[in-house]
Amino acid sequence: MNAVETEVWDPVEALNRCWTTGSAADLRDYFHETMVAITPADRMPLLGREACVSAWTEYAETTKIISWQTHNPNIRVYGDTAIVTYSYEMRCERAGMSFRPSGRDMIVLVRDAGRWWVIADQFSPYPDGGDL
């Protein structure tokens, strides 16, 4: 990973630490005010920073995240826009049940005022429900 790719990847790792370690409200420091997210749990896109922070916070508050891992990050930078893709694996508990979500994530970031902000996120489980 070169210096610019690291500059893009670092906030992605930081935002994932926020919601997986109980600090989902801190996502405001990474989500652009006009962010859009498409998630497997929501029929319609989430529009705006507050809608996205609210959704991530709700998940984090109702789910105990035991572990979170990312694999195979791919970072493409086009001027002040970057596209990041990676695979993820989690171990979680909710309502006394254990489960292991895994899938892929695609995040679009924009460099604004000298820093990278997430403006779009689309994540989903693997099509066959399988692991890496």
URSUL-V473811 format. One record per residue. N is the residue number from 1. PSI is psi in whole degrees, 0 to 359 (none if undefined). Layout:
N;PSI
N;PSI
This chain:
1;129
2;179
3;318
4;318
5;320
6;320
7;327
8;317
9;324
10;312
11;332
12;314
13;321
14;316
15;325
16;324
17;322
18;302
19;339
20;351
21;16
22;15
23;43
24;330
25;334
26;353
27;339
28;335
29;353
30;332
31;127
32;151
33;336
34;21
35;148
36;137
37;140
38;118
39;159
40;342
41;348
42;127
43;319
44;155
45;147
46;128
47;119
48;154
49;310
50;322
51;320
52;314
53;318
54;316
55;315
56;320
57;315
58;316
59;312
60;329
61;338
62;355
63;128
64;117
65;113
66;319
67;154
68;128
69;142
70;152
71;151
72;51
73;139
74;123
75;125
76;125
77;130
78;85
79;242
80;17
81;141
82;145
83;126
84;130
85;149
86;164
87;154
88;156
89;139
90;156
91;128
92;165
93;140
94;131
95;40
96;2
97;138
98;143
99;162
100;79
101;144
102;152
103;209
104;155
105;143
106;120
107;136
108;130
109;153
110;139
111;119
112;130
113;38
114;8
115;164
116;131
117;142
118;123
119;344
120;144
121;134
122;119
123;153
124;157
125;163
126;147
127;323
128;2
129;4
130;175
131;180
132;none
